[in-house]
Amino acid sequence: MTYWELGTCQLFLGRVDQAIDLLRTSRSANARFWVPHFYLAGAFGLQGDLENARSALAESIEPKSTIRSLARMR
């Protein structure tokens, strides 16, 4: 959770590169926690890296995740 929170703060401060590093660390520490995947996708989107953004979203709904679809999450 701490890396996700720090990554979110960096993202809100406009420090996208630092945010991506922290959010990747958060995702690696607990892949079942789906929230960092969405923030990471947003950070990649801000950089214009849509391929990695799509990949981060796809990883959030893999079987190892706590959610199975974006519709279910809503």
C-alpha positions as YAML, in Angstrom:
chain: A
units: angstrom
residues:
- id: 1
  name: MET
  ca: [0.00, 0.00, 0.00]
- id: 2
  name: THR
  ca: [2.79, 2.44, 0.82]
- id: 3
  name: TYR
  ca: [4.32, 2.32, -2.65]
- id: 4
  name: TRP
  ca: [0.88, 2.84, -4.20]
- id: 5
  name: GLU
  ca: [0.26, 5.86, -1.97]
- id: 6
  name: LEU
  ca: [3.66, 7.35, -2.74]
- id: 7
  name: GLY
  ca: [3.19, 6.69, -6.45]
- id: 8
  name: THR
  ca: [-0.22, 8.35, -6.36]
- id: 9
  name: CYS
  ca: [1.27, 11.42, -4.67]
- id: 10
  name: GLN
  ca: [4.00, 11.64, -7.29]
- id: 11
  name: LEU
  ca: [1.43, 11.27, -10.05]
- id: 12
  name: PHE
  ca: [-0.69, 14.10, -8.63]
- id: 13
  name: LEU
  ca: [2.43, 16.27, -8.35]
- id: 14
  name: GLY
  ca: [3.10, 15.71, -12.05]
- id: 15
  name: ARG
  ca: [6.21, 13.59, -11.50]
- id: 16
  name: VAL
  ca: [5.12, 10.85, -13.85]
- id: 17
  name: ASP
  ca: [8.46, 9.03, -14.10]
- id: 18
  name: GLN
  ca: [8.78, 8.68, -10.32]
- id: 19
  name: ALA
  ca: [5.12, 7.69, -10.10]
- id: 20
  name: ILE
  ca: [5.62, 4.89, -12.63]
- id: 21
  name: ASP
  ca: [8.60, 3.52, -10.70]
- id: 22
  name: LEU
  ca: [6.69, 3.50, -7.41]
- id: 23
  name: LEU
  ca: [3.51, 2.09, -8.92]
- id: 24
  name: ARG
  ca: [5.48, -0.71, -10.60]
- id: 25
  name: THR
  ca: [7.03, -1.52, -7.24]
- id: 26
  name: SER
  ca: [3.58, -1.54, -5.65]
- id: 27
  name: ARG
  ca: [2.25, -3.85, -8.36]
- id: 28
  name: SER
  ca: [5.19, -6.21, -7.90]
- id: 29
  name: ALA
  ca: [4.80, -6.28, -4.13]
- id: 30
  name: ASN
  ca: [1.16, -7.34, -4.31]
- id: 31
  name: ALA
  ca: [-0.15, -8.24, -7.77]
- id: 32
  name: ARG
  ca: [-3.59, -9.08, -6.33]
- id: 33
  name: PHE
  ca: [-4.15, -5.46, -5.29]
- id: 34
  name: TRP
  ca: [-5.78, -4.09, -8.43]
- id: 35
  name: VAL
  ca: [-5.71, -0.33, -7.71]
- id: 36
  name: PRO
  ca: [-2.05, 0.32, -8.68]
- id: 37
  name: HIS
  ca: [-2.74, -1.17, -12.10]
- id: 38
  name: PHE
  ca: [-5.26, 1.59, -12.85]
- id: 39
  name: TYR
  ca: [-3.02, 4.38, -11.60]
- id: 40
  name: LEU
  ca: [-0.10, 2.92, -13.54]
- id: 41
  name: ALA
  ca: [-2.25, 2.84, -16.68]
- id: 42
  name: GLY
  ca: [-3.10, 6.50, -16.10]
- id: 43
  name: ALA
  ca: [0.55, 7.42, -15.66]
- id: 44
  name: PHE
  ca: [1.48, 5.65, -18.88]
- id: 45
  name: GLY
  ca: [-1.40, 7.43, -20.59]
- id: 46
  name: LEU
  ca: [-0.06, 10.79, -19.46]
- id: 47
  name: GLN
  ca: [3.26, 9.87, -21.05]
- id: 48
  name: GLY
  ca: [1.49, 8.89, -24.25]
- id: 49
  name: ASP
  ca: [2.54, 5.25, -23.87]
- id: 50
  name: LEU
  ca: [-0.77, 3.62, -24.71]
- id: 51
  name: GLU
  ca: [0.70, 0.14, -25.21]
- id: 52
  name: ASN
  ca: [1.92, -0.05, -21.60]
- id: 53
  name: ALA
  ca: [-1.33, 1.56, -20.41]
- id: 54
  name: ARG
  ca: [-3.35, -1.20, -22.09]
- id: 55
  name: SER
  ca: [-1.02, -3.80, -20.64]
- id: 56
  name: ALA
  ca: [-1.46, -2.44, -17.10]
- id: 57
  name: LEU
  ca: [-5.24, -2.54, -17.50]
- id: 58
  name: ALA
  ca: [-5.13, -6.08, -18.89]
- id: 59
  name: GLU
  ca: [-3.05, -7.25, -15.92]
- id: 60
  name: SER
  ca: [-5.67, -5.89, -13.53]
- id: 61
  name: ILE
  ca: [-8.23, -8.43, -14.72]
- id: 62
  name: GLU
  ca: [-5.98, -11.48, -14.98]
- id: 63
  name: PRO
  ca: [-7.05, -14.53, -12.95]
- id: 64
  name: LYS
  ca: [-4.60, -13.64, -10.18]
- id: 65
  name: SER
  ca: [-6.47, -10.40, -9.61]
- id: 66
  name: THR
  ca: [-9.36, -9.88, -7.20]
- id: 67
  name: ILE
  ca: [-11.57, -8.60, -9.99]
- id: 68
  name: ARG
  ca: [-12.53, -10.44, -13.14]
- id: 69
  name: SER
  ca: [-13.80, -7.61, -15.31]
- id: 70
  name: LEU
  ca: [-14.04, -3.85, -15.38]
- id: 71
  name: ALA
  ca: [-17.84, -4.12, -15.36]
- id: 72
  name: ARG
  ca: [-17.77, -6.17, -12.15]
- id: 73
  name: MET
  ca: [-15.44, -3.66, -10.54]
- id: 74
  name: ARG
  ca: [-17.89, -0.82, -11.29]
...
